[in-house]
Amino acid sequence: MSAERKILAGPDNPDGLTLEEVTAILIKELYAKNAKFMHDKRRPGQEIYFNNAEIISHLRQIKILQGMNSRTLELIAPTKPGVGIGSM
């Protein structure tokens, strides 16, 4: 079994991405993939299109909530350069 790759930024992964950045990437990629199904009139194509739209909606909500968390964390423990948000 391979080691788990860390994606999110933090004290142990200063080069990682923020959750906001990850969700923005996922939203962009999913929009591009979903465009292929936009005019597909077949039931499976429409199902995929609407499911992806719902996933994008959830990703946007994640982005909003994490932005709120980030602002709150900055009040508690300001970011140290190269370490990530909320590093103490």
C-alpha positions in Angstrom: 0.0 0.0 0.0 1.4 3.4 -1.0 1.8 6.3 1.4 -1.1 8.7 1.5 -0.4 11.9 -0.5 -1.3 15.1 1.4 -3.0 17.8 -0.7 -4.1 20.5 1.8 -1.7 23.1 3.1 -0.7 23.0 6.7 2.3 23.0 9.1 3.3 19.5 7.8 2.6 20.4 4.1 3.5 24.1 3.5 3.5 23.6 -0.3 -0.1 22.2 -0.2 -3.2 23.9 -1.5 -6.0 25.5 0.5 -9.4 23.9 0.4 -10.6 26.9 -1.4 -8.0 26.3 -4.2 -8.8 22.6 -4.4 -12.5 23.2 -4.7 -11.9 25.9 -7.4 -9.9 23.4 -9.4 -12.6 20.7 -9.0 -15.3 23.1 -10.0 -13.5 24.2 -13.1 -12.7 20.6 -14.2 -16.2 19.5 -13.5 -17.7 22.4 -15.5 -15.5 21.4 -18.5 -16.5 17.7 -18.2 -20.2 18.6 -17.7 -20.2 20.7 -20.9 -20.1 17.5 -22.9 -23.5 16.5 -21.4 -25.2 19.8 -21.7 -27.1 19.0 -24.9 -27.3 15.3 -24.5 -31.0 14.5 -24.6 -30.5 10.8 -23.5 -31.6 10.1 -20.0 -28.2 8.9 -18.8 -26.6 12.0 -20.2 -29.1 14.3 -18.5 -28.7 12.4 -15.2 -25.0 12.9 -15.3 -25.4 16.6 -16.2 -27.8 17.3 -13.3 -25.8 15.2 -10.8 -22.6 17.1 -11.8 -24.5 20.4 -11.4 -25.5 19.3 -7.9 -21.9 18.3 -7.1 -20.7 21.7 -8.3 -23.3 23.4 -6.0 -21.9 21.4 -3.0 -18.3 22.3 -4.0 -19.3 26.0 -4.0 -20.8 25.6 -0.5 -17.6 23.9 0.7 -15.6 26.8 -0.7 -17.8 29.3 1.1 -17.7 27.5 4.4 -13.9 27.0 4.2 -13.5 30.7 3.5 -15.4 31.5 6.7 -13.2 29.0 8.6 -10.0 30.6 7.1 -11.1 34.1 8.2 -12.0 32.8 11.7 -8.6 31.0 12.0 -6.8 34.2 11.0 -8.4 35.8 14.1 -7.2 33.0 16.3 -3.8 32.3 14.9 -2.5 34.4 12.0 -0.7 32.7 9.1 3.0 32.3 9.4 4.7 32.8 6.0 5.3 29.4 4.3 3.5 27.4 7.0 -0.2 27.8 6.3 -3.3 29.2 7.9 -3.8 28.9 11.6 -0.3 27.6 12.3 0.6 28.1 15.9 
